[in-house]
């Protein structure tokens, strides 16, 4: 599809989901606060720098764009996840494959818990019989946390507390005291009532808001007939909340982290200069871990540090582990993008990083920190202007990555030892 064809489309300036199509096949699904602005961004002159070569190829292949408006950004986020799961679009590889993204799990219990679980933990923490429903993946980390806060205000649920046993008097849990748990722990809600609540949440995550409102209206009428006016009033408030979802926090989050890839540290001067450093740690090939540290404008930014557990397939292999870390990181396009990536090692590590960047279509500078026998820096592999201008920041980021990796590895090794 070319820009002139796009200009003929009437895209609404509203929240919703957009689908790039080729014939009847869905190539890509995305969500937006403003469908008009978001879809327009795919036809800008800097599409390769902004979204990568893979997305440019997708736009060229597409011959149509479908849009579905939603009443809120929250509903757009949920619809996006459902459509990706349904159609498995070729160009949504990050949402299909990355096991670090979030899922919503509803457990198979008398009083089900609702939990947010990373994809990598689904199989390790649950048997299939333990799960009643699962929704996702949801690729936006902090955005999804805000979304779940909104859902829980609409439909208070149990996540940690122990259900009331009907015998001993029990104090309500903290979440019940602040209105986020319906009182499973203190016997305020019956198994049947809570079962209805779970069905409400299920319908919401399935994107069936109209059906959900119909169900709630019928329940409200039934309660009113039984003269249970207080509970009927609670449902009325829930219906109003669904019809007027307050998701300003989600709108702010979408614009807080611009998805712009950079060709080098000299560009994008209007935002903080960001350096990301990566390191791997293991002991004779076991308990391999990786980390990402961040330096912005010459200062460490610990709030953006990340830890990675390395799969058994590449454990102990430094370049293989680095490649896995970078692949997982590059799929997080909701994280701020770096101007410079620093790896611990020589040309092999630099080549590994460059390979991952090229595969995802990112044009980001790479620097490698070469160490001596005592693991002290003895040189930097990078373009001369990068090395000259950012030497101190490169060494700082690398030192932080090494420290953070060793600390993470020690904790993991200690935990593994205690489990024996």
N, C-alpha and C positions, 0 to 999 in steps of 0.2 A: 504494500500500500504506500502511495506517495503522499506528500504533504498536501498537494492540491485536492486529492480525493478526501483527505481528512477534513479539510475546510468546508466541504459540502455537508458534513455530518452535523446534526443538531444534538450536541451533547449537553445535557442539563448541568447546571451549576449547583449540584446537590450531592450529598453523600451517597455512596453506593459501590457497586462492583462492576468492573469492566472486563470483557472477554475479547481477546484477539482471536479471530477465527480464520480458518482456511477451509472454505466450503462448510461442511457440517462439523469439522474437527476443531476442538478447542486447543489453541496453541499456548495460551497464557491467561491466567486469571490474576487480577489485582484489586485492591480496595482503595478508596479515596474519600477524603473529606469533600473535595470538589472534583467531580468526575470530569468536568470540562477542563480544569487546569491540569489535572494529572494526565489525562489522555493527550492533551496538547504537548506535554513535555516530551513525549516519545517522538515528536516530529521536529524537534529543535535541531539546529545545526551541530550541536555538540553531543549527539546521542551516544557516540562511542565513549567519549570521556565521562559522560554523565551516568550511563547505565552499563557500559561494556559491550564487547563485540557480539556476545551471544544474544543480547536483547535487540541489538541492531539487526541481526539476522532474522530474528523473530518478526520484527516490524516489516521487513522487506518481504517476508514470506506470507504475511497475513493479507487477506483480501476483504476483510470486514471487521467491524468492531460492534459488539453488543454491549449494552449497559443495562444494569438493573438498579433502580433507585431504592434507597432504604430511608427509613425515618430517622436513623441515627448512625454514627460512626461505629458504635458497638455492634449493631446489627450487620453492618457491612463487613466488619472483622469476622464475625461468625459465618456469614454467608460465603466469604472468601474461602475459609477453611473447608466448608462443606463442599463447595464446587471443586476445589483442588482434589479433595478425597474422591469425589465422584468421577471426574474426568481424567485425573492423572495427566495434566497437560505437560507436554514435552519440555517446555521452557520454564516450568516451575520446579526445576530439579531440586532446588534447595529445600522447598517445602515437602517434597516427596521423600528425600533421602536423608536429611540431616536428623540424627537421633537426639540432638541436643535441644530441639524445640519442645514446646510444652503441649501436653494433652490434658484434657479434663477427664478424670476417671470417676465414675459413680460405682461404688463397691456393691457387691451382692451380699447384703446383710439385712437383718430385720429393720435396722435403722441405718440406711446406707450413708457412708461418708462421701463427701465430694472433695476430691484432691486434685491438685495440679502436679503432674508428674512429667519429668523429661522422658523423651522417647527412649533413651538409652536405659532407663530404669524400669520401663513397662514390664519386660519379660523377667528381669532379675528380682523385682519386688512383688510381682503378682503371678498367680496361676490364672489360667483363663476362667476357671470356675469362680474366682474371687471378684471378677469384674462383671458388673451388670451392663453398663454402657461406657463407651469411650468416645470422646470427640476431639478432633484436631487433625493434623498438627496446627499450632498457632505459632508462627515464626517471630512474632514481635515480643521480646522479653519484657521490658518495663511497661510497654503499652498493654500487654496482656494482663499484667498484674493490676493495672488500673481498671481494666475491663472487668476482672473478677470481683473487684471491690464494688463495682456498680451492680453486678449480678447478685452479689450477696446481700446488698441493701434491699433489692427487690424481693429476693427469695432467701431469707436466712436459712442456713443449713448447718449440719454437723460435719466437722472435719477431724476433731481430735477427742472430744469428750466421750466418756463412757456412758452408755444408755442406762437409764434408771432401772434398777432391778425389782422395784415394787415393794421392797421391804424397808431398808434403812433410809432415813431421811437424808437427802443430799443437797448441798448448796449448789445453786446454779453456777455454771461455768462462766468465765469472764465474758466470752462472746455472747452468751445469753443476756448478761447484764447490760451489754451495750447494743443489744438488738440484732446481733448477727447469727445467733443460734436460736431455734424455736423452743428450746427447753427440753431437748432429748434427755439430757443428763438429770433433770429434776422431775421428770414425769409430767411436764406441762403439755406435752403433745403425745397423742396415741400413735400406735404403729400405723393405723389406717390414715389418720390425718397427715402423718409425715410421708406416707406413701403417695398421697395426693401432691404434696410439695415436690417430691422427687419427679413426679410426672410433669409438673409445671416446668421444672428446670430442664427436663429432657426435651419438651416441646420447644422451649426457648432456644436451646443449643441446636436443635434441628432446623431452626429458622422458621418455625410455624407460629409466628406471633398472633396471627388472626385466629387460628384454631385455639391457641392458648387463651386469648381474651374471651372467646366463646365459652370455653370450659369454665373460666373464672366467673363469668356473668351468671352461668347456670348454678354454680356452687353458691354464689351470693344470694340468688333468689331462693334456693333451697334453705339456706340458713335463715333468711328473713321469714320464710313461712313457719319455721320452727321457733321463731322469736329469739334467735341467737344474734341479736343486732350488733353486738360488739365484734364478733367474728366476721359478720357480713361487712361491717365497716372496714375491717382490716383488708378484706379482699378488694373492696372499693378503692382503697388507697393504692393497692398493688396495681389494679387496672389503670388508675390514673398515672402511676409511675411508669408503666409500660408505654403509655401513650405520650408521655412527656419525658423521655429518657434524658437525663442530664449528663452528657458525656463531654463536657468542655475539656476535661483533663486529657481525653483521647485526642481531641483536636490539637491541643497544645503539643502533645507528644509527637504528632505526625510532622509538625513543622519545626520541632526542636532539633532534630538530627537530619539535616539535608543529605540526600543520597547523591553525593557528588564525588566521583573518582578523580584523582589528580594525576597529571603527567609528571610531576616532580615537585620538590620542595619549594620551588620559586613561585608556584602558582597558588591561587586562593589565599591571597594575603589578607583578606577581610576576616578570616577566622584564625583561631589559635593554630600555631604550627605544631603538628602532632607527629610524634615518633613512636612507633610500636616495636618493641623488642621481644624476641622469642628465644627460649632455651629449653633444653630437654635434660632430665635427670633420671638416672636409674642406678641400680647396684647389680653389676654382673648380668645385666639384661632383664632384671626382674623389677616389678613395681614401677614401670616406666611412667613418668608424668611429663607434662609440658606446661609452660606458662606464657602469658603475654603480659608485659608491663608497658606503661605509657608515660611519656614525657611530653608535656605541652608547654611551649614557650619557656623551655629550660627548667621547668618544675615537674617533679613526679606527680602523677595523678592516680593515686592508689585506688580511688573509687572505680576506675576503669580496668584494673588488673583482672585477669581471668586465669582459671586453672583448667587443665585438660587431662583427663585420664586416657592413656594411650591403649589402643586395642592390642590384644595378644599377638595378632598377625605381624605387627611391626615392632613389638616391644624389644628394646635393646638395639634397634637399628636407628642411629641418630638421624640420618637423612630421611628415612622412611617415617620416623616419628614426626620430624619437622614438617614433612609434606602433609601428613594427616592433620596436624594442628592448623596449618595454613589453609587447607581446604575447608575445614570446619569454620575457621574464622571468616573466610571470604564469603561464606554463605550468609553471614549475618550483616545484610545490607542495612539493618536498622541501627548498627553501631556507627559512630563517626568514622570516616575513612582517614587513614594516615597519609601524610605527605612522604614519609620515609619508613621503611621496614628494616630493622636491624636483626641479624641472625648471629648466633654464636658459632664461629667456625670459619673455615677457609672457602676456597672456590666451590667445593662440592655443595656446601650449604647455601651459598649464594645462588648457584645454578638451580638448586631445588626450589628455592623461593621464587626465582624468576620463572621457572616452569609453571608453578601454581598460578602466579599472577597472569601469565600469558594465556593459560587455559581458560581463566575466567574473564579475560579481556580487560584486566586492570593495568593501567600504566602508572606504576608507583616505583619510586627509586628504592634500590636495595643496597644495604651496606653489610659487610661481614667483618666481625672482629676476630682476628687471628690471635691465638694464645700461645705462650711458651710452655715448657714442661711443668711449670708451677702454676699454670692456668692464669698467668698474668698477660694483659694485652701487650702485643708486640707490633701490631699493625692493623690497619683498616683497609679493607677492599671496598672501594667505592669510586665514583667519579671524583675527579680532583676538586671540583667546586663544592660538592657535597661534603667531602672529607675535610676540606679546609674550613668551611663555614660552620659545620655542625659537629666537629670532633668531640668537644666536651659533652654535648648532649648524647651523641652516639655511645660514648663510653659510660655515661651515667645510666642510660637505658639498659645497656648490656649488663652492667654491674647489678642493677636492680633485678633483671631477669634471672641472673645466676643465683643471687641471694634468695629470690622468691621460689625458684625451682628447687633448690636444696631444702628449703624450709618445708615446702609441700611434700617433697619426697620423704623426708624424715617422718612427717606426721603419718603419711600413708603406710610407710614401712612399720612404724610403731603400732598402728592400728591392725595391720596384718599379723604382726607378731602376737598381739593380745588375743586375737581370734583363734590362735592355735590351741 
